[in-house]
């Protein structure tokens, strides 16, 4: 059975690029840090905001590449899995609805990348302020400021993994609904890291327009929440292979 997931290579490439941003952000913060204080908070903030603005064109190209990779990978799965879909319809599927979905994803993902520097600025200023007001010991704040790279790298990794899964989920849904597929099987990565609440959904059938309500997460489909590696396996009308749950 084909897996309706993005390639590991696409995810890794995206993650590597975002981690470069995180390291650059940490360098800016550390250059302005002296123990538990920030020597020039306004200067640090302006530099990080300028970096955020400068990231725009680069981030746009990076997200464009990501979405093309995800769309191409997903199209290969359709071609391999969907025996009931005609050759003519497959060629239409390559572009149908995906452009509109990609435009919406593009804006949100570029904004997330640009938020890495500005969020780090807010974090650093908040930490320094807690030391200045006596809310925390200076040694603790200094240690936390030195963890800027670690914290920003962690957030960059989370963005990469979450957003590529979201992009894949949206593109799968757009193409599935185009060919009249209204429902899907919820599939998990089938390993120890799968959330228990998601493991309970594995193999269950849901409508694309009516995803399940999950405790603590709200209503969402597979791959649409942080660090979720689950995916939707569309039930394609007329395709015997897609009617087989196992």
C-alpha positions as CSV (number, residue, x, y, z in Angstrom):
1,X,0.0,0.0,0.0
2,X,1.4,3.4,-1.0
3,X,1.9,5.9,1.8
4,X,0.4,9.3,1.3
5,X,3.2,11.1,3.0
6,X,5.9,13.6,1.9
7,X,9.4,12.2,1.2
8,X,11.9,12.2,4.1
9,X,14.3,14.0,1.8
10,X,11.9,17.0,1.4
11,X,11.4,17.2,5.1
12,X,15.2,17.0,5.9
13,X,16.0,19.7,3.3
14,X,13.4,22.1,4.8
15,X,14.6,21.4,8.3
16,X,18.3,22.0,7.4
17,X,17.5,25.4,5.9
18,X,15.4,26.5,8.9
19,X,18.1,25.4,11.3
20,X,20.5,27.8,9.5
21,X,18.1,30.6,10.3
22,X,18.0,29.6,13.9
23,X,21.8,29.7,14.2
24,X,21.9,33.1,12.6
25,X,19.3,34.4,15.1
26,X,21.2,33.0,18.1
27,X,24.4,34.7,16.8
28,X,22.6,38.1,16.8
29,X,21.2,37.6,20.3
30,X,24.5,36.4,21.7
31,X,26.4,39.4,20.2
32,X,24.2,41.7,22.2
33,X,24.3,39.7,25.4
34,X,26.5,40.3,28.4
35,X,25.7,37.8,31.2
36,X,22.1,38.3,32.2
37,X,21.8,41.7,30.5
38,X,21.4,42.9,26.9
39,X,23.8,45.7,26.3
40,X,21.6,47.4,23.7
41,X,18.1,45.9,23.7
42,X,16.8,48.4,21.1
43,X,19.7,47.7,18.8
44,X,19.2,43.9,19.2
45,X,15.5,44.2,18.4
46,X,16.1,46.3,15.3
47,X,18.8,43.9,14.0
48,X,16.5,40.9,14.5
49,X,13.5,42.7,12.9
50,X,15.8,43.7,10.0
51,X,16.9,40.1,9.6
52,X,13.2,39.0,9.7
53,X,12.4,41.4,6.9
54,X,15.4,40.4,4.9
55,X,14.4,36.7,5.1
56,X,11.2,37.4,3.2
57,X,12.4,36.7,-0.4
58,X,14.5,33.8,0.6
59,X,11.7,32.3,2.7
60,X,9.3,32.7,-0.2
61,X,11.7,30.7,-2.5
62,X,12.2,28.0,0.1
63,X,8.5,27.5,0.7
64,X,7.9,27.4,-3.1
65,X,10.4,24.7,-3.4
66,X,8.9,22.8,-0.4
67,X,5.4,22.9,-1.9
68,X,6.6,21.8,-5.3
69,X,8.4,18.8,-3.7
70,X,5.4,17.9,-1.7
71,X,3.0,18.2,-4.7
72,X,5.3,16.2,-6.9
73,X,5.7,13.4,-4.3
74,X,2.0,13.3,-3.8
75,X,1.3,13.2,-7.5
76,X,3.5,10.1,-7.8
77,X,1.5,8.4,-5.1
78,X,-1.8,9.2,-7.0
79,X,-0.2,7.7,-10.2
80,X,0.9,4.5,-8.4
81,X,-2.1,4.0,-6.2
82,X,-5.2,5.1,-8.2
83,X,-5.8,2.4,-10.8
84,X,-9.4,3.7,-11.3
85,X,-8.3,7.2,-12.4
86,X,-7.9,7.6,-16.1
87,X,-4.6,8.9,-17.6
88,X,-6.4,12.1,-18.7
89,X,-7.7,12.8,-15.2
90,X,-4.3,12.2,-13.7
91,X,-2.9,15.0,-15.9
92,X,-5.6,17.3,-14.7
93,X,-5.0,16.3,-11.1
94,X,-1.4,17.6,-11.3
95,X,-2.6,21.2,-11.1
96,X,-6.3,21.1,-10.1
97,X,-7.0,22.9,-6.8
98,X,-3.3,22.6,-5.7
99,X,-2.5,26.1,-6.8
100,X,-5.1,27.7,-4.6
101,X,-4.1,25.5,-1.6
102,X,-0.4,26.3,-2.2
103,X,-1.0,30.0,-2.2
104,X,-2.7,29.8,1.2
105,X,0.0,27.6,2.6
106,X,2.8,29.8,1.2
107,X,1.8,32.9,3.1
108,X,1.4,31.2,6.4
109,X,4.7,29.3,6.1
110,X,6.7,32.4,5.1
111,X,5.3,34.2,8.1
112,X,6.3,31.4,10.4
113,X,9.9,31.5,9.1
114,X,10.1,35.3,9.5
115,X,8.8,34.9,13.1
116,X,11.9,33.0,14.2
117,X,14.0,36.2,14.7
118,X,11.2,38.4,16.2
119,X,10.1,35.7,18.6
120,X,13.8,35.3,19.8
121,X,13.9,39.1,20.3
122,X,10.8,39.0,22.5
123,X,12.2,36.0,24.5
124,X,15.6,37.6,25.1
125,X,14.1,40.9,26.2
126,X,11.6,39.1,28.5
127,X,14.5,37.2,30.1
128,X,16.7,40.2,30.6
129,X,13.8,42.1,32.1
130,X,13.1,39.3,34.7
131,X,16.7,39.7,35.9
132,X,16.6,43.5,36.0
133,X,13.4,43.4,38.1
134,X,14.7,40.8,40.5
135,X,12.1,38.2,39.3
136,X,14.9,35.7,38.7
137,X,18.5,35.2,39.6
138,X,21.0,36.7,37.1
139,X,22.8,33.3,36.7
140,X,19.6,31.6,35.7
141,X,18.7,34.3,33.2
142,X,22.3,34.2,31.7
143,X,22.0,30.5,31.2
144,X,18.7,30.8,29.5
145,X,20.0,33.5,27.2
146,X,22.8,31.2,26.2
147,X,20.1,28.6,25.3
148,X,18.8,30.9,22.6
149,X,20.2,28.7,19.8
150,X,18.9,25.5,21.4
151,X,15.4,27.0,21.8
152,X,15.3,28.5,18.3
153,X,16.6,25.4,16.7
154,X,13.9,23.4,18.5
155,X,11.2,25.7,17.2
156,X,12.7,25.7,13.7
157,X,12.6,21.9,13.7
158,X,9.0,21.9,14.9
159,X,8.0,24.3,12.2
160,X,9.7,22.2,9.5
161,X,8.1,18.9,10.6
162,X,4.7,20.3,11.2
163,X,4.4,22.5,8.2
164,X,5.5,19.9,5.7
165,X,2.9,17.5,7.1
166,X,0.2,20.2,6.9
167,X,1.2,21.0,3.3
168,X,0.9,17.3,2.4
169,X,-2.4,16.9,4.1
170,X,-3.9,19.9,2.3
171,X,-2.7,18.8,-1.1
172,X,-3.9,15.2,-0.6
173,X,-7.3,16.6,0.4
174,X,-7.5,19.0,-2.6
175,X,-6.8,16.3,-5.1
176,X,-8.9,13.7,-3.4
177,X,-12.0,15.9,-3.3
178,X,-11.4,16.8,-7.0
179,X,-11.9,13.2,-8.0
180,X,-14.9,12.8,-5.7
181,X,-13.2,11.2,-2.7
182,X,-15.1,12.3,0.4
183,X,-13.6,10.1,3.1
184,X,-10.2,8.7,4.1
185,X,-8.6,6.2,6.5
186,X,-6.6,7.8,9.3
187,X,-3.1,6.2,9.2
188,X,-0.3,6.6,11.7
189,X,3.5,6.2,11.5
190,X,2.9,3.0,13.5
191,X,5.8,3.5,16.0
192,X,6.2,4.2,19.7
193,X,6.2,8.0,19.2
194,X,2.6,8.1,17.9
195,X,0.3,9.9,20.3
196,X,-2.0,7.5,22.1
197,X,-5.1,9.5,21.0
198,X,-3.9,9.2,17.4
199,X,-3.1,5.5,17.6
200,X,-6.7,4.9,18.6
201,X,-7.8,6.5,15.3
202,X,-5.6,4.3,13.1
203,X,-7.7,2.6,10.4
204,X,-10.8,4.6,11.3
205,X,-12.7,6.3,8.4
206,X,-13.5,10.1,8.5
207,X,-14.9,12.6,6.1
208,X,-12.5,15.3,4.8
209,X,-15.0,18.0,5.7
210,X,-15.7,16.5,9.2
211,X,-12.5,15.5,11.0
212,X,-12.6,14.0,14.4
213,X,-12.6,15.9,17.7
214,X,-9.5,14.9,19.6
215,X,-9.1,15.5,23.3
216,X,-6.7,18.4,24.1
217,X,-6.3,19.2,20.4
218,X,-9.7,20.1,19.0
219,X,-11.0,19.1,15.6
220,X,-8.4,18.3,13.0
221,X,-7.3,15.8,10.4
222,X,-4.1,13.7,10.2
223,X,-0.9,15.7,9.9
224,X,-2.6,19.0,10.8
225,X,-1.3,19.6,14.3
226,X,2.2,20.0,15.7
227,X,4.6,17.1,15.2
228,X,1.8,14.9,13.8
229,X,3.2,12.3,11.3
230,X,-0.2,10.8,10.6
231,X,-1.7,11.0,7.1
232,X,-4.9,10.5,5.3
233,X,-5.3,7.6,2.9
234,X,-8.1,8.7,0.5
235,X,-10.9,6.2,-0.3
236,X,-11.1,6.7,-4.0
237,X,-14.4,6.0,-5.7
238,X,-14.2,3.0,-8.1
239,X,-10.7,2.0,-7.0
240,X,-10.8,-1.5,-5.5
241,X,-7.4,-1.0,-3.9
242,X,-8.5,2.0,-1.9
243,X,-11.5,0.0,-0.4
244,X,-9.0,-2.3,1.4
245,X,-8.4,-1.0,4.9
246,X,-5.5,-3.3,5.6
